[in-house]
Amino acid sequence: MGDKKDILAYAIENFTKFGSKRFSMDELAKSLGISKKTLYKHFNSKEKLVKESLQYYLDNIRANVDNYILENPNEEQPLTTVIFIYKQGLITFQEINPAFLYGLHKYYPEAYKIYSRLKKDIVWDIVCPLLQKAQELGQVRNNVNVELVCTLFLSRMEETVYSKANLFDEYSIQELLEHIIINNLRGILTLEYLQKSPLQ
């Protein structure tokens, strides 16, 4: 199992589960059944491995979003795409041990920048334009400041889901989606749109 892609996939699976600081290069090499020498042939430092495995993980998430948008243009229902994106976000946060993101921020700032950049790209390059489109279609009220909605709610989901240690144990993904995203979206809709399409 010395293929670079296999190493990246296995590394990020363990980093997100145990935290990047707690899962060592020794443990990784042993688990993969390869020598440390083989591991260091691909990655000359743990920081490089953390960065590249995170990039690999985030690229898959972004590809998932891009593929959904390609296959489901939702031209007349942009909010459906917004809800899909945040459902994927919740599924991702459920898989990640909060210690992983805290550890990135503290010990691997360059890797954390990669994560921050993806989050920013999704909110400001995909979600914000979708909300603006919904506003143009008369689904979001004209007096709503879409950028402010993105700043206050849609770019801070991880703070909400990690505010309590066992949130994902107590509530389903659908319940969290309803209360964190869908209810906030309902609050900015026009009455006419809300009556004919209450959001699911």
C-alpha positions in Angstrom: 0.0 0.0 0.0 2.8 2.4 -0.9 0.9 4.3 -3.6 0.9 8.0 -2.8 -2.9 8.4 -3.2 -3.5 5.4 -0.8 -1.2 7.0 1.8 -3.0 10.3 1.5 -6.4 8.7 1.9 -5.3 6.6 4.9 -3.5 9.5 6.5 -6.4 11.9 6.3 -8.8 9.2 7.5 -6.7 8.9 10.7 -5.9 12.6 11.1 -9.6 13.5 11.0 -10.4 10.7 13.5 -7.6 11.2 16.0 -6.1 14.6 15.3 -3.0 15.3 13.2 -0.8 15.8 16.2 -1.7 12.5 17.9 -1.4 10.2 14.8 2.4 9.9 14.2 4.4 9.1 11.0 5.5 5.9 12.8 1.9 4.8 13.4 1.0 5.6 9.8 3.9 3.6 8.3 3.2 0.6 10.6 -0.6 0.7 9.8 0.2 0.8 6.1 2.7 -2.0 6.3 5.4 0.2 4.8 8.8 1.5 6.0 9.2 5.0 7.3 11.8 5.3 4.5 9.0 4.7 1.9 6.8 7.2 3.7 9.5 9.9 3.7 10.2 9.2 0.1 6.8 10.7 -0.7 6.7 13.3 2.2 9.8 14.8 3.6 8.0 16.1 6.7 4.8 15.5 8.6 3.7 19.0 7.8 3.9 18.1 4.1 1.8 15.0 4.7 -0.8 16.9 6.7 -1.0 19.6 4.0 -1.2 17.2 1.0 -3.6 14.8 2.7 -5.9 17.6 3.7 -5.8 19.0 0.1 -6.7 15.5 -1.2 -9.7 15.4 1.2 -10.9 18.9 0.4 -10.5 18.3 -3.3 -12.9 15.4 -3.0 -15.4 17.5 -1.1 -15.2 20.3 -3.7 -15.5 17.8 -6.6 -18.7 16.4 -4.9 -20.2 19.9 -4.8 -19.1 20.7 -8.4 -20.5 17.5 -9.7 -23.9 18.0 -7.9 -24.1 21.5 -9.5 -23.3 20.2 -12.9 -25.8 17.4 -12.7 -28.5 19.5 -10.9 -28.4 23.0 -12.3 -31.5 24.0 -10.2 -31.8 27.2 -12.3 -35.2 28.0 -10.8 -34.5 26.7 -7.3 -31.0 27.9 -6.3 -31.8 27.4 -2.6 -32.0 23.6 -3.1 -28.3 23.7 -4.1 -27.5 25.8 -1.0 -29.2 23.2 1.2 -27.3 20.4 -0.5 -24.0 22.1 0.1 -24.6 22.6 3.8 -25.9 19.0 4.2 -22.6 17.9 2.8 -20.8 20.3 5.2 -22.6 18.7 8.2 -21.8 15.2 7.0 -18.1 16.3 6.8 -18.1 17.9 10.2 -19.7 14.7 11.7 -16.8 12.7 10.3 -14.1 15.1 11.6 -12.9 15.1 15.2 -12.9 18.8 16.3 -9.4 18.2 17.6 -8.3 17.8 14.0 -9.3 21.4 13.0 -8.0 22.8 16.3 -4.7 21.0 15.8 -4.4 22.3 12.2 -4.9 25.8 13.5 -2.4 25.5 16.2 0.4 23.3 14.7 -0.1 23.4 11.0 -1.1 27.0 10.0 -0.3 26.4 6.3 -2.6 23.4 6.2 -5.3 25.4 8.0 -5.1 28.1 5.3 -6.0 25.4 2.7 -9.1 24.6 4.8 -10.0 28.2 5.3 -9.6 28.9 1.6 -12.0 26.1 0.6 -14.6 27.3 3.1 -14.3 30.9 1.9 -14.5 29.7 -1.8 -17.7 27.7 -1.1 -19.4 30.5 0.8 -18.4 33.5 -1.4 -18.0 31.9 -4.8 -20.9 29.4 -4.8 -23.4 30.1 -2.0 -23.5 33.9 -2.0 -24.2 34.0 -5.8 -26.9 31.4 -5.4 -28.6 33.5 -2.7 -28.3 36.6 -5.0 -29.9 34.6 -7.8 -32.7 33.5 -5.4 -33.2 37.2 -4.6 -33.4 38.1 -8.3 -36.0 35.3 -8.8 -38.1 36.9 -6.0 -37.5 34.1 -3.5 -35.4 36.1 -1.1 -36.7 39.4 0.1 -35.2 42.5 -1.5 -34.4 44.1 1.8 -32.1 41.2 2.8 -28.4 41.8 2.8 -27.2 38.5 1.3 -23.5 39.2 2.1 -24.4 39.8 5.8 -26.4 36.5 5.9 -23.3 34.7 4.6 -21.1 36.4 7.2 -23.4 35.8 10.2 -24.7 32.3 9.5 -23.4 30.5 6.5 -19.6 31.0 7.1 -19.7 30.0 10.7 -21.3 26.5 10.7 -18.3 24.7 12.3 -18.5 27.1 15.3 -22.1 26.1 15.8 -21.7 22.3 15.3 -18.6 22.1 17.6 -20.1 24.4 20.3 -21.3 21.3 22.1 -19.2 18.1 22.2 -21.9 15.6 21.4 -24.2 17.5 19.1 -24.0 14.8 16.4 -24.8 12.1 18.9 -28.0 13.9 20.1 -29.4 15.1 16.7 -29.6 13.7 13.2 -28.0 15.5 10.2 -31.5 16.4 9.0 -32.4 18.0 12.4 -29.2 20.0 12.5 -29.7 21.1 8.8 -33.2 22.2 9.7 -32.2 24.3 12.7 -28.8 25.7 11.5 -29.5 26.3 7.9 -33.1 25.8 6.7 -34.8 27.8 9.4 -32.4 30.7 8.9 -33.1 30.6 5.1 -36.9 30.6 5.7 -36.4 33.8 7.7 -35.2 35.7 4.6 -37.7 34.3 2.0 -40.5 36.3 0.5 -44.0 35.3 1.8 -45.1 34.3 -1.7 -42.2 31.9 -2.2 -42.5 30.6 1.4 -46.1 29.7 0.8 -45.5 27.7 -2.3 -42.1 26.3 -1.5 -41.4 25.9 2.3 -37.9 24.4 1.7 -37.0 20.8 2.5 
